[in-house]
Amino acid sequence: LLPLLIKKPSIHEIKIGQSTPAPGAQNTITVTLNVNAPIRPGIQGSSILLGPFEGAVLPHGAVALHSANVTDVHVFKASQDGVPGTAHWDPTHGNLMMYVVSEISSGRDYVFSFDVVNPSCSQMCSNVGAVTDGLVFVPAGCGSDASLVQSSMPVVVEGDKIELADDDHCPMKVYAPTFTTKLVSECSEVRAGANVLTFSLAPNIDVPTGTIVSVAGLVGSTTPSGPIEVGGKNATMFASATWEQGTGTLKLTTQGVMHANQVASFSINVGNPEQAQAMAASPTIGAVSSTVIIGVKTMSGLVLGGQADPVFTSATIIAESSAAQGPYNMLMMKFVTNTAIATDSRLTISGLTGTV
C-alpha cells in the first residue's frame, strides 16, 4: 500500500440471496452490506434502494427487517421519522428503500433479511441493483483542488460490487408450479378383473379450493363414463370426480386446499381391459384454477396393462368327513384366485375319480 493512500468512502460489497424458489411460498431475502469506511448519513437524509425484486408480493409501506444482530438493522428506517429496523417497500417497482439514520461502520458485515411471497409462475432470478442517495462520496472541485463530499444526487452502485447468490438462492428465482410427487399404482394386473388405482400427489405450491385436477391417459378400462367414487386416505379433499372412458380421463375438483409439499393419497375402482394391452397406460397429470396452473407432466407408474390371465393360484382339498370305504364323504376345499369371481359363476372340478 502507498503511504497516505486514501480510498473514497463507499459501499464495498452487497450480497443478496433467498431462502426458496418454490412458487407461492414465503421467501426470505437476505442482504449482506459492507462499507470500506465509516459512513454517516447526510444532513439532507441518506438512503439505499435495492431492487427490483421482480414478482415479489408484499404490501406497500413499511416492512420489518430481521437480523441476529439487532444493531445491523437499527441503522435503517422506512422513513426518516420511521421506526428503527424497518424499510419501505414499493410494490409497483419491486424496490426496497432503507433510510440510513446512523453511522454504518467499516470492517464488518451488516446482515439483515425481509420476507416476501414468491409469484405462482416460474421466472428467472432478478438482476437486483443498488442506488444510494446522500451516502457515498464523490469528487467536488477541479484538478488537485478536488475534494470528496457526500453526493446530493443518487449514485448507482457498481455492478461488480453486487453479488447475487447462485442457482436456487438467486433472488426471486421461482420454479414452475408442479406435482413433485405424482405416483400411480394398481392392485391387480388381471385382464377383465376388478382393479383399484391409487394416486399419491404432492404439489410444490398451495393448490386452492375449486382446482380441477386432471389425470389423463388411463386408457383401456371397461368402466363406463360418468361420476366416479373417490376413496382412500384423502378422499374428502375432493368435492366431486368424473370419469371419461374413451380418453381414460379422471377429473377431480378440490374442496379444500391441497397444501404444498404434503402428500395426498386417494383411489378409484375401475375394471381392467378385457384383453391384454400391448403397453400399459402411462398417465399424465395437470391442474387448473383461477390462480394456479400446473402444467401437464407424466406420472410415475404403469397401470391397466391387463397382462395376467385370471387363474386359481391355489386349489387344495384340505379335509374330508370320512376315509372309510362306502359311506358318503364331504370334501372341504380351499380356492385362491388372482381376481374376483362373480356371483352365479360356475366352478368345474374334475379328477375326483373313484366316487360312486
N, C-alpha and C positions, 0 to 999 in steps of 0.2 A: 504494500500500500504506500502511496505517496504521502509525505507529510502534509498535514493540513488540508488533505483532500476531503471535501465536504459534499455529501450527496444531497440532492434535492429531497426534502421530506415528501414521501408519497406512500401510497398503498403498494406494498411489496408483493403480496400474493393473496388471491382469493380462491378457495377451493369450494366446490358445490357438488353435492351428491343427493341421493334419495334412498328411501328405505324399500320401496316396492314398485314394480312395473305393472302390478295387477290392475285390470280395468275396474273403475268404480270404487277402488279401495282407498282408505285413508293413507296418505303418503306423507312421510316426514322428510322435509327438505332440510339438509344440514349444510351450514355455511361455516367455513374457517377463514378468518380475516387476519392478516399480518401486515404491520406497517414497518418501515425501515427507520423511523424516528418518531419520538413522541409528537402527536398531532392534537392540537386543541381546536375546538370549534371556533369559527369566526364570529365577529360581532354581529354580522347580519344573519347569522344562522348557517349551519352546515348540515349536509345530508349525503347519504349514499343511496343510490337507486340500483336495485338488482332486477334483471328481467330481460326478455319476457319469459315467464314460466307458462308456456303455451298450453291451453286446455285446462289449467288448474282451476278447480272450483273452490271458491272461498268468498264469503260475503264481503261487500265493500266496507272499508273502515279499519279500525284498529284490530290488530291480531297480536296474540301473545307470542313472545319469543321465549324459548326454553333453553336452559343450559345447566350443566352440572356445576358450573361456577357462576353464581349469581352476578358477580361483577362483570362478566362477559356481556351481559345483556343490559345492565343498568346504565351503560353509556348511550343507549338508544331510547328514543321515544317515537310514538306515532305522529306527534306534532311537537312544536317547541314547548307548548304548555301541557303536553300529554303525560301519561303515566310511564315511569321508567320500566324498561323491559318489554316494550311494545313497538310495533311497526305499523305502517299504513299500507293496506292492500288496495290496489286499483284493479278491479276485475276486468275492466274494459281493455286494458293493455297487458294484464298479467304481470304487473310490476309490484315490487315491494320497496317502499320508501322508508328509510330509517333516518331520523334526525339525530345527529350527534350532539349530545348535551354535556359531555365531559371528556377529559383527555383520554385518547387512545394511546396506550403505552407501546413502546417498541420492544422487540426482543421476545415476544410471546404470541401465541395464537389466541385469538378470540373465537370461541366455538359456540355457535347457537343454532337453533332449529325452529321451524314453524311447520304447522300441519296444513295440508291441502287435501282435496279429494281428486283422484285421477278421473279423467273423462272415461266414458264407456266404450270408446273406439280406439283402435290402435294408432300409434303415432311414433315418430322418431323423437329422440331427445331434443330439447330446446337448446338453441345457441344463446345461452344466457350471457349477458354482458353487465357492465357496471358503469355508472356515471356518478361522479362526485360534484358537489356544489359547495363552494366556500370551504373546502377542506384541504386539497392538495396545494402545493406551492408551484408558482410559475415565475419566470423571469420578468422583472419590471425595469424599465430604463433601457439604455443603449450601450453596447460595447462593454468596456471594462467597468463602466459605472452601473451596469445592470445588477439588480439585487433580486432576491427571491421573496415574493409576497404571496399570501393566500389568494387563490383565484376567486374572483367575484362572479365568474361565469362557469357554467357546467363544463366539466372535463371528463372525457371518456377514458376509462382505464384501459391501458394497452392490452390487447388480446393475449399476449404471451404471459401476462400476469394473472390470467384467469384459467384455472384448471378444473375441467369438468370430469367427474368420475367416469369410469369405463363401464361398458356393457349395461347390465340391468340397473346399475346405480347412477347412470347418467340422468340428470334431472329431466323429469317429465317424459321419459321413455315409457310407453304403455303398450302392453300386449293386446292383441285382439281378444274379445270375449270368446271363450271356447269351453268345451267339456274336457277337463284334464283327465277325468275318469269316464270312460264310455264303454262298458263291458256288456256283452250279451251271452247268455248260455242257455242250454236246454236240458231237460231231464230225460228225453227219450229220442233215439235215432230210428225207431221202428217205423217203417212205412205204414201209412194209413192208421197209425195209432194216435192216442191222445198224447199231447205234449204240453209242457209248461215252459214258457220263455221267461227268463229272469233278466232284468236290466239293472245295472248299477251306474249311476251318473253322479258326477261332481263338477259343477261349473267353477270357473275362476272369477266369477262375478255374481253378485246377488241377482237372482232371476225373479222378477216381480210377479205378483198375483195377476192372473189373466194371460200369462205367456202360453203360447201354443208350442209344445214340444212335438216334433215330428220325427218318427223313425220310419224310414222307407227302405224298400228292397227285401222285405220279408216274404219273398215270393214262394209259391208252391203249396201254401197251406190250403186245406179244404174248408177252413172256417169261412162262412159267408160274411158279406159286408154288413155293417150295422154297428150299433153301440156294443161295447165290449166291457166286461167287468175287469177292474184292476184289483189285484190282490198283492200280498206281500207286506213287508215291514212298513213301508212309507206310502201305502196306497191312498191314505187320506190326504196326501199332498195334492191330489188331482180331483177336480170337480167333475170331470167327465172324460170319456175316451171313446173314440170311434175307430173302426177297422174297415179298411178298403182292401178286399181280397185280391183284385186284379193286380194292383201295384204293390201289394203287401205293405201298406202304409198304416201305421198306428199314430193317431194324433191325440195328444193329451193336453188338457187345459188345466193349468195350475190354479189352486185356490188358496195358496199361501206362498210365502217367499221361499224359494229354494236357495239356501244360503251358500255363499262362496266357500269352496273347499270342504263342504260337508257332503258325504256320500248318501244318496237317496236310492233305495232298492225297492223294486216293485216287480210284479209278474202278471202275465196274461195266459189264459188257457187257449190253445189252438189245436187244430188237427194237422198231423203230418201229411205230406204228399202221399197219394195213393201208389205212386210209382217212384222208385229211387231217382233222384235228380243227378244229372251229370256233375253238378257243382252245388255245394251247399250255399245258402244265402249269406252274403256279407253285407249287412245293412249299414245305412248311413243315418246320421242324426244331426238335427239343427233345431233352432228355436227362434221365435219372433215375438216381440212385444212392442209396445209403443215407445219404449226407451232403450231396449236392449235387443240386438240381433246377434245370434250365434251362428256363424257360418256352418255349412254342411260339411261334416267330416265322417270318414269311415270308422265304424265301431270295431272294437276288438272282439273276435269270436265269430264262429261259423255255425249256422243253425239250419234246420229244415232240410237237411240232405236226404232223409228217409232212406239211408243206406242199409239198415238192418232189416232182415226178414222177421216177421212175428214167429216166435218159436217157444216151445216149452224148454226152459233152461234146465229143469229137472222134473222127473216124474217117478215117484217111488211108492211101492206098496210098503207101508210102514207097520201094518198089523193085520191079523185075521182073527176071526172069532173062534175057529176050530181047525185043528190039524188032523182030526180023525177022518177015516175013510167013510163016506156015505152020507153024513148029515149035511144040512145046509151050512154054508160058510159066508160070513160077511167080511169083505175086504175093506180096509181103510187105506186110502191113497192120498198122497200129497203131490200137488202140482205147483210148479213155479213157472210163470211166463215172463217174457220181457215186454208185455203190453197188456192192456186191459182186455177182458173178454166180455163181449156184450151180453145182456140178458137174452135168453131164449136161444143162445148158441148151442150147437150140438157137438158134444165131445165123443170121439170114436176111440175106443180102447180095444186093441187086438192082441192076440197071442196068449189069451187065457185058456190054454188047451187043457184037456182032461176033465172039464166040468161036464155034469150031466144035465 
